[in-house]
Amino acid sequence: MITAITTLTLLALCFGAILGYAAVKFRVEGDPIVARVDALLPQTQCGQCGYPGCRPYAEAICNGEVDINRCPPGGEATIIALADLLGVEPKSLDPEMGEERGPVVAVIDEQTCIGCTLCIQACPVDAILGSAKQMHTVINTECTGCELCVEPCPVDCIAIVAVPCEPQRWRWPLPHLLAEGVV
C-alpha cells in the first residue's frame, strides 16, 4: 500500500514538473495590438459590425480581414482612433453596417412589460434588471443602446431613445484609454 502511494506521488510530481516546464517553454503571448484595438472599440458587443463582439472584430481588423469602418456605435471618433493606432487612412463609416448616431439607451414601458425575460437574455452587457413574470427595467448607465433587446420582445414594450445632451453628461468617450496610454 505504501509502495503504491509513493509511486503515485512520484509520478504526480514528475508530471507536474513536466507540465510546469511545458507551460513556461511553450507559452503563447497574446497579440498586444489586438488588445489595443479592442480597447479602442466601444465594447457594446452589439454585433452590428458582423462579428459577435468587439474582441472578434478587433482580431479581424488586425488580421487584415476587415476594414476599420464597420462600427456604428463607435462612429467617426473610433475610426479615427483606430486609423491613428494602425497607421492607416481613416475612412467614413460603412453605410451597410448602419449609421452613426448620438448616445441612446433602451427604455422599457413598465405598464406593457409581461416579464418574459427575453430581453434580459438578449442583453450582452446585463443592463436589464428584472425576473420572470415581473416588470423589467433598464440600468441607463450600463445600457449601450445596441438594440439587441428590441427584437425578442413579444409585446414591443422596449423603445430606443436618445440620451439628452446636457452639460452634466458631456465627457470624452475614451478617458480610460488615455490613462492606460492606449491613445
Order of alpha helices (4+ residues) and beta strands (2+ residues): alpha-alpha-alpha-alpha-beta-alpha-beta-beta-beta-alpha
